Amino acid sequence: MTKHRRDRRSSPAPTKTAPPLGFLGRGGRFVSRHHRWFAIVWVLLIVLAGYLNGLYGKSLSDSFRINGTDSQAAYDLMADRFQGQEGATATVVYQVPDGQSLTDAANAKVVADVTDALSKADGVASVPNPISSDPKEALAQYAANLDADQAAAVNALAPDLPPSLSSDGRTAYATVTFTDTLVDLMEAQPINPDEEATAYDNPYNTLQKAVDSVDTGPVTVAIGGPVADSWNAPVSWWANHADEVGLALGAILLLVAFGSLFGMAIPIATALFGAVVASGFVYLLASIISVSSAAPPVTLMISIGVGLDYSLLIVTRYRSFLAEGYEPHDAVGMAMASAGKAAVFAGLTVCIALLGLLLVPIPLVQTLGVAAAIGVAVMILAATTLLPTLLGFAGNKIDRVRLPFNKEDPDADPEKSFWGRFAHTMSNRPWFSLLGGLAVLVVLAFPFLSIDFGMPDDSSQPSDLSQRTAFVEIDSAFGPGTNGPLVVAVALPTDDPGNFESALTTLDPVSKAVAALQPPNTVEGIQYSVGPIPNDVNATTAVIYSLTPTTGPDDQATTELVERLRSDLATATSGTQLEAHVGGNTATLIDLTKLVVQYLPYVIAAVVLGSFILLTLVFRSILVPLKAAFMNLISISAAYGVVVAVFQWGWARQVVGLSETIPIVSFVPLVMFVILFGLSMDYEVFLMSRIREEWDRTHEPRTSVVLGVANTARVITTAALIMIAVFASFITNANPTVKLIGFGMAVAVLIDSTIVRMVLVPAIMELLGKRAWWFPTWLEWLPKLDVEGPSSPAPAATPATPAAGPTPPSATGADAER
């Protein structure tokens, strides 16, 4: 095997002339030579981003629409014909110890006092007393004044109504209704993720203060429901500062990898300033269209990650060319013409993957993909303009401030480095490496076959949150379905609306289908049915039914009930002017899961196809893109499997701080796929572009693979460690969904950067040999996207003698493995 040695950067004096450069190389050299002007441009961009942040920082939306679904139709119907009745709600749960009852005089007074305090709280429209207004109690009091026959008829209705006081008298609940909608409340009093809910003004704190103003004695009062879920979220310093933590850890890793202060500072500055500009453009987008409040943090996370990746690769090649005797501006141009191209095309694959979310007909999911793609596009711009600007300022001084312990042999043979020897081992036993690596991935992916899509409920929240207490108490006292009621909204003709009495006759088929005014459990799966409730008793154009399922929100039986109800309602309204829809939070989550599962294959197909075409144009190969697509799919499946094993099966769940097993949130695999596929393609382009570069130089399959791995393994490892550190910091968040995302992303990057890139790729490339670069002649008309760019001339048989002078430390990636 041909040896490949490099002269180390032993003198800053330029001794070589740069070869002819393409557009990107010439552009990088131009930016480097005129770095002061481009620095001014970037300062203006950063100032503009800060201005956009301040101007449009509150333009984000937390509204959640799923167009084309039955649950959204129910919401739209209620918003249109029940105007003024869609105020935000919270649930207040009262409970006393065993042996006591809330109907005891002292305890009943506490409930009355709390109810009175809540009713006087700012923004509260109504709150009933769950004891005095309990429907069964009210009917009993009403029946007491009737004759025997009438009393018997009224009392017969009591079992049909859901109670607000438990049968043992220990637990009661009431719904607090606000005058404003939840979205309006969020706009007026935004959520502060850095503060406990009771530390600043918000609707939940308003309710909690009202409760605290009463001496409740033995009565415990817990606040749950949408208001509590929105504001009373777990506060995690690590999760709220994950980007800062990621940057700090990235700085440490870069400092160790490069061994120089400037070598570390330049990638950090590029990623940070690029992320700031990206955030500004996301806020500008939010001023034009509705953008999710999750978009800025997701964009920031991805921007910092890819920014560090791209900067790490380019700075590595810059230092490599600088060490070989090229003038700094020429070294910048050559780095941009090689590593810069790889970064650009890697970024394009990430953008393609993220834009795959546009195929999912959920507006806020679509804008999440667009916002993240904007962040990556800005990072491509930063890597091709801001980074050369900073390198223009640094010049030969990039290695001036060094770590004293970062010493390396300037003549070290890359093939004899750790990663070179490792690649040799994988190539020497390709079938063993391939089958062994695939076996590990298949075992890890196996739990994915039993994935259970759903949405974690409040029972999986930390035990010190009031909404978990409220959820568990209601579940225990009233049944699991009480925490996930369904709403059936029915539209009646509007041309000549009749009164409610006439509407009842028209609605009779619907009422029977939902078991209205019938004993509990008359219809399978429905424990209680309340309604119909009209929007106007004199001109009834719509009614709603409130249904209490017998099973909980995440139970498969509840999903089956919703589907069955929709089928029965379609039959009941067939041939009539009635229009019925099933809604409620539970129905919405069911529709969301169904929609995600329906469109996930299309997103996967589009992303894989787009990436395949791009890689085909880049590498002029059919087998290399096919290999990349297959490896990425199986590695992501393995990450899904690990997520299922920990979060759904409960294996080692205590390690991630999870108290209960939870279903896999339906949109998480979708978001994970597009992000991880793009990031995996980053590593694929970095590695394969260097292998192709060595192949074009040597035309020896094993040599090109070994040198490609040896020259990129450290940069990929360093970049992966940075990504893992950022993603893993989210595991400390008490919110189970955030834990799931952070854990899944960290595991996926770990699997991809180790088993896939370092084990499977060398083995597959060894087995393919020269066939890896086969390209059919009938496709020669396709344009060639050159990623490799100029490289150093092939070394002579005898290694060159290093020039005299001090030897700078090696770089990561292309140089640091020596």
Secondary structure, DSSP 4 states (H G I P E B T S, - for coil): -----------SS--B-PPP--HHHHHHHHHHHTHHHHHHHHHHHHHHHHHHHHHHTT--B-----TTSHHHHHHHHHHHHSTT----EEEEEEE--TT--TTSHHHHHHHHHHHHHHHTSTTEEE---TTTT-HHHHHHHHHTTS-HHHHHHHHHHGGGS--SB-TTSSEEEEEEEESS-HHHHHHHS---TTS-GGGS--HHHHHHHHHHTS--TT-EEEEEHHHHHHHSPPP-HHHHTHHHHHHHHHHHHHHHHH-BHHHHHHHHHHHHHHHHHHHHHHHHHHTTS--BTTHHHHHHHHHHHHHHHHHHHHHHHHHHHHHTTB-HHHHHHHHIIIIIHHHHHHHHHHHHHHHGGGGSS-HHHHHHHHHHHHHHHHHHHIIIIIHHHHHHHHGGGGGSSB-TT----TT--GGGSHHHHHHHHHHHSHHHHHHHHHHHHHHHHGGGGG--EE---GGGS-TTSHHHHHHHHHHHHH-GGGGS-EEEEEE--SSS---HHHHHHHTHHHHHHTTTTS-TTSSTTEEEEEEEEES-SSS--EEEEEEEESS-TT-HHHHHHHHHHHHHHHHHHTTSS-EEEEESHHHHHHHHHHHHHHHHHHHHHHHHHHHHHHHHHHH--SHHHHHHHHHHHHHHHHHHHHHIIIIIS-TTGGGGT-SS--PEETHHHHHHHHHHHHHHHHHHHHHHHHHHHHHHHH--HHHHHHHHHHHHHHHHHHHHHHHHHHHHGGGGSSSHHHHHHHHHHHHHHHHIIIIIIIIIHHHHHHHHGGGGG---GGGTTSPP---S---PPPPPSSPPPPPSS--PPPPTTTTTT-
